[in-house]
Every structure is written in structure tokens, then in C-alpha cells.
């Protein structure tokens, strides 16, 4: 498990629960706590999980794993992918649970299309303190699939493993569409919460900001369709129905990063839409405007 934060730590510990031999790659105080006292999931509903785990900060100490799961921030992916290539065997599969869709373009270029499994995680987690993953709510879902739509033993086994550990796991025959569906929604949520410094509640209640949110998503849908992804034409409308059912106080992980003065994944979220749009000559004026407006925050120099 490359990256042991909220997402990587959660899903990795679930695989440990299912009886798999998992090595976690982490750093700093979180790594030390994992090595000394194990890894723990604390859930606000009381469904806590703990286990002793293997953890290291040295990727190159790993050797020809069956599966590499990547859950680092996107700005680390290019460098880490090159290191991972050094430890991968000819049959090593690679699965990214990172945000967005650009992640798999990078991994497929590095490892070959046939070795990359598509995946999307749905869970509300973060590092509560070193060695502890905090989970909010009961949602724990994952969707996996091969990019060619075929069923293979490796993905079927992985789905069973997550299901055995209590995760709602499903196999998709169109994982590209699943990834883009989450991507365009996440771009809308992250862009608008960061731009307005508000939760989703006031954003959806104001006619003006609601319209901008829908436009952000609609532009992403056009880009995805231009790239050959079978997104429904009315998917932006479907997303707005989902928006209306979100908790009033919900924001986004990028919003939390901006509040803390951390680096942002903007170049791979809203900025990713702009880059991918350029490849297929699709105009995305709203995403371009918001990406430019948020650019002072990208490197974490300015605090919200």
C-alpha cells in the first residue's frame, strides 16, 4: 500500500482483515506509530478495527508484489511511479485509489495498459492522529474493473477480499465511466467549495453559485464524452440531484488542504479538466476561470 493516509490506511487495513499480506509505505510520525502500535480505524459509529501491520518508508525494499495499491497525493505520483517500476514484476498489477482520472494515464504509461486496474473508493476518512484513521459514517464502498471490460481472476479475487472485510465491493465492466462519474462530480465540489470558501449547503441554495457548479460539472462531462467515455448527456443534472442530498456542511478534501495552507490537487482536478479539454479541443471557460482564480493556492503558500 503506497500511501497510508485516510484512503490507503483504510483500504489496506481492510485487506489485512481479509487475511492478505500487506506492507504499508508511510513516513514520519504516522509510520513510527504504525510500526510500534499497529494501525487503527476509529469510526464515529463505534465500528473500530485494529491490527499489527508491516510498515516501511523504503519502497525499494519491496520486491515483486502481486499488487501495488497507490494512494498518495497526485503531486507525488510521477516520482513514485518510477520507483514502483523498479520493484514490479512482469505480473504485478497496479491499482490507484487517488482522486481523478489522470492517475491512470500516468500508471498505464509506466506499467503498460494491461497491468493497471481501474478503481474508485468511496469512504470518508482522514488521519486522526499518527497510527489512527478516523472514519465518519458507515459508507465503505469500492468499485473495481479492467479497462477492457473483461473479467479477470485478479479483479474478482480483489473484490471478494474487500467484501470479506465488510466493504461494499463491486466489479464494473465500464470502469472508465465510473471513474469519470466520480471525477466530474469531485471537480465541481472541490472547485466551488474552494472558490467560495463555503460548504455545499449555501452553494446549492444560491441560484448563481448553483448554476456555476452545474456548469463546472457539465463542462467535465463534455470533456469525458470527447475522450470516448460513455457519460450520459444529462449527467450534470443527475449530479445536481446528488448535490441536493449531501450534508449541508460538506466541503471537500481540497478545501481542507487549502484551509491548512497545504498544497492542492487542483492541477489534477479542475486543472485536469482544462488539460484534458485542450487535448480534444473542447472549450471549458468556467473550469479555466476557476483554475486560474485558485492558482495562488496551488503550492500551499497562501492560507484561506
C-alpha positions in Angstrom: 0.0 0.0 0.0 1.8 3.1 -1.3 0.4 5.9 0.9 -1.2 5.0 4.2 -3.3 8.1 4.9 -7.1 8.1 5.1 -7.8 6.2 2.0 -4.7 3.9 1.8 -4.7 3.2 5.5 -8.4 2.3 5.5 -8.5 0.0 2.5 -5.1 -1.5 3.3 -6.2 -2.5 6.8 -9.4 -4.0 5.3 -7.2 -6.3 3.2 -5.2 -7.2 6.3 -8.6 -8.1 7.9 -9.3 -10.4 4.9 -6.0 -12.3 5.6 -3.8 -10.7 3.0 -0.1 -10.0 3.5 0.1 -6.2 3.2 3.1 -3.9 3.5 2.3 -0.2 4.1 4.5 2.6 2.9 4.3 5.7 5.0 6.6 8.3 6.6 7.1 10.4 9.7 5.2 10.1 12.9 2.4 8.1 11.2 4.9 5.4 10.1 6.5 5.2 13.6 3.1 4.8 15.2 2.2 2.0 12.8 5.4 0.2 13.4 5.1 0.5 17.2 1.4 0.1 17.9 -0.2 -1.0 14.7 -2.8 0.6 12.5 -6.3 1.5 13.8 -9.6 2.6 12.3 -11.8 4.6 14.6 -15.3 5.1 13.4 -17.8 7.6 14.8 -20.4 4.8 14.9 -18.1 2.6 17.0 -17.1 0.1 14.4 -13.4 0.2 15.3 -10.6 -2.0 13.7 -7.0 -2.6 14.9 -4.2 -4.8 13.7 -0.5 -5.1 13.8 0.9 -4.2 10.4 4.1 -4.2 8.4 5.2 -0.7 7.5 8.2 0.9 5.9 9.4 4.2 4.3 11.5 2.4 1.7 9.7 1.5 -1.5 12.8 -0.2 -2.9 12.8 -2.7 -0.1 9.7 -4.3 -1.6 10.2 -7.0 -4.2 7.8 -8.1 -7.0 4.5 -7.8 -5.1 1.3 -9.3 -6.6 -0.5 -6.0 -6.3 0.5 -2.4 -5.8 -2.2 0.0 -4.5 -1.3 3.7 -4.9 -3.0 6.2 -2.5 -0.5 9.1 -2.4 -1.3 12.7 -3.3 -1.2 13.3 -7.0 1.9 15.5 -7.0 4.0 12.6 -5.8 2.7 10.1 -8.4 5.3 10.7 -11.2 8.3 10.1 -9.0 6.8 7.3 -7.1 5.7 5.5 -10.3 9.3 5.4 -11.4 10.4 3.8 -8.1 7.5 1.3 -8.3 8.6 0.2 -11.7 11.9 -0.9 -10.2 10.1 -3.3 -7.8 7.3 -4.5 -10.0 7.4 -8.0 -11.6 6.0 -8.8 -15.0 2.7 -9.9 -13.5 2.4 -7.2 -10.8 -1.0 -5.4 -11.0 -1.3 -1.7 -10.1 -4.4 -0.1 -8.7 -4.8 3.6 -7.9 -7.3 4.9 -5.4 -6.2 8.5 -5.9 -8.5 11.3 -7.0 -9.4 11.9 -10.6 -8.6 10.2 -13.9 -5.2 11.4 -14.8 -3.6 9.0 -12.3 -4.2 6.0 -14.6 -2.9 7.8 -17.7 0.4 8.1 -15.7 0.4 4.5 -14.4 -0.6 2.9 -17.7 2.2 4.8 -19.4 4.7 3.5 -16.8 3.4 -0.1 -16.3 1.5 -0.9 -19.5 -2.2 -0.8 -20.0 -2.7 -4.5 -19.2 -1.2 -4.2 -15.7 -3.4 -1.3 -14.4 -6.7 -2.0 -12.7 -9.2 0.9 -12.5 -10.6 1.6 -9.1 -12.8 4.1 -7.2 -13.1 4.3 -3.4 -16.0 5.8 -1.5 -15.2 6.4 2.1 -14.9 9.5 4.5 -11.6 9.1 6.2 -8.6 11.0 7.3 -5.6 10.6 9.6 -6.9 11.4 13.1 -3.5 11.1 14.7 -0.4 9.0 14.0 -1.4 5.4 13.5 -5.1 6.1 13.6 -7.5 6.5 10.7 -10.7 8.4 11.5 -13.8 7.3 9.6 -17.0 9.3 9.5 -20.2 7.4 8.8 -20.9 3.9 7.6 -20.0 4.3 3.9 -17.2 2.0 2.7 -17.5 1.1 -0.9 -15.1 0.3 -3.7 -15.7 -0.3 -7.5 -13.0 -2.1 -9.5 -12.7 -3.1 -13.1 -10.4 -3.9 -16.0 -10.2 -1.1 -18.6 -11.0 -3.5 -21.4 -14.2 -4.5 -19.6 -13.2 -8.2 -19.2 -13.5 -10.2 -16.1 -10.2 -11.5 -14.7 -9.3 -13.6 -11.7 -7.2 -10.8 -10.2 -10.0 -8.3 -10.0 -12.6 -10.9 -9.0 -10.4 -12.0 -6.2 -9.8 -8.4 -5.0 -13.5 -7.7 -5.0 -14.0 -10.8 -2.9 -11.3 -9.8 -0.5 -12.8 -6.4 0.2 -16.2 -7.9 0.5 -14.9 -10.4 3.1 -13.7 -7.5 5.2 -17.1 -5.7 5.1 -16.5 -3.3 2.2 -19.3 -3.0 -0.4 -17.2 -4.1 -3.3 -18.4 -4.4 -6.9 -16.9 -5.3 -10.3 -17.6 -2.9 -13.1 -17.4 -3.7 -16.8 -17.1 0.0 -17.6 -14.6 1.3 -15.0 -13.6 4.3 -17.2 -17.2 5.7 -16.9 -17.2 5.0 -13.1 -14.0 7.0 -12.7 -15.2 9.9 -14.8 -18.6 10.0 -13.0 -16.8 10.5 -9.7 -14.2 12.8 -11.3 -16.6 15.4 -12.7 -18.6 15.5 -9.5 -15.5 15.9 -7.4 -14.2 18.6 -9.6 -17.5 20.5 -9.1 -17.4 20.0 -5.3 -13.8 20.9 -4.8 -13.7 23.8 -7.2 -16.8 25.5 -5.8 -16.1 24.9 -2.1 -12.6 26.3 -2.5 -13.7 29.2 -4.7 -16.4 30.4 -2.3 -14.9 29.2 1.0 -18.3 27.8 1.8 -19.9 24.4 2.4 -22.1 22.8 -0.2 -25.3 24.0 1.5 -25.1 27.7 0.7 -23.6 27.0 -2.7 -26.6 24.9 -3.8 -29.1 27.3 -2.3 -27.9 30.4 -4.2 -29.2 30.4 -7.8 -26.0 32.0 -9.1 -23.5 29.6 -7.4 -25.7 26.6 -8.1 -25.6 27.5 -11.8 -21.8 27.8 -11.8 -21.5 24.4 -10.0 -23.6 22.8 -12.7 -21.6 24.4 -15.4 -18.3 23.1 -13.9 -19.7 19.6 -14.0 -21.3 19.9 -17.4 -18.0 21.0 -18.9 -16.3 18.0 -17.4 -19.0 15.7 -18.9 -18.3 17.2 -22.4 -14.6 16.5 -22.0 -15.2 13.0 -20.8 -17.5 12.2 -23.7 -15.0 13.8 -26.2 -12.4 11.3 -24.8 -14.7 8.4 -25.6 -16.2 7.8 -22.2 -19.9 6.9 -22.2 -21.1 9.5 -19.7 -24.9 10.3 -20.0 -25.6 13.6 -21.7 -27.7 14.6 -18.7 -25.1 13.5 -16.1 -24.7 17.1 -14.8 -28.4 17.1 -13.9 -28.0 13.7 -12.1 -25.1 15.2 -10.1 -27.2 18.1 -9.0 -29.7 15.7 -7.6 -26.9 14.1 -5.6 -25.7 17.6 -4.5 -29.2 18.3 -3.1 -28.8 15.2 -0.8 -25.4 16.0 0.5 -24.9 17.1 4.2 -25.3 20.9 4.4 -21.9 21.3 5.9 -20.0 19.1 3.5 -16.9 20.5 1.8 -14.1 18.7 0.1 -10.6 17.4 0.8 -9.1 20.1 -1.4 -11.0 22.7 0.7 -9.4 21.3 3.9 -6.0 21.4 2.3 -6.5 25.0 1.3 -7.7 25.9 4.8 -4.5 24.4 6.2 -2.2 26.1 3.7 -1.3 22.8 2.1 -0.6 22.0 -1.5 -3.7 21.4 -3.6 -4.5 18.7 -6.1 -6.0 21.5 -8.3 -3.8 20.7 -11.4 -5.2 17.2 -11.5 -8.8 18.1 -10.6 -10.2 21.3 -12.1 -6.9 21.9 -13.8 -7.0 18.3 -15.1 -10.3 19.1 -16.9 -8.7 22.1 -18.5 -5.7 20.0 -19.7 -7.8 17.1 -20.9 -10.1 19.6 -22.7 -7.2 21.0 -24.6 -6.4 17.6 -26.0 -9.8 17.3 -27.6 -10.4 21.0 -28.4 -13.4 21.3 -26.0 -13.9 24.8 -24.6 -14.2 24.8 -20.7 -14.3 28.5 -19.8 -15.8 28.0 -16.3 -13.2 25.4 -15.3 -10.5 27.6 -16.8 -11.6 30.6 -14.9 -11.8 28.8 -11.5 -8.5 27.0 -12.0 -6.8 30.4 -12.7 -8.6 32.0 -9.8 -7.4 29.3 -7.4 -3.8 29.2 -8.7 -2.2 31.2 -5.9 -3.1 28.4 -3.5 -1.7 25.5 -5.5 1.7 25.3 -3.8 0.4 26.0 -0.4 1.9 29.4 0.0 -1.3 31.2 0.8 -3.8 30.3 3.5 -7.5 30.6 3.1 
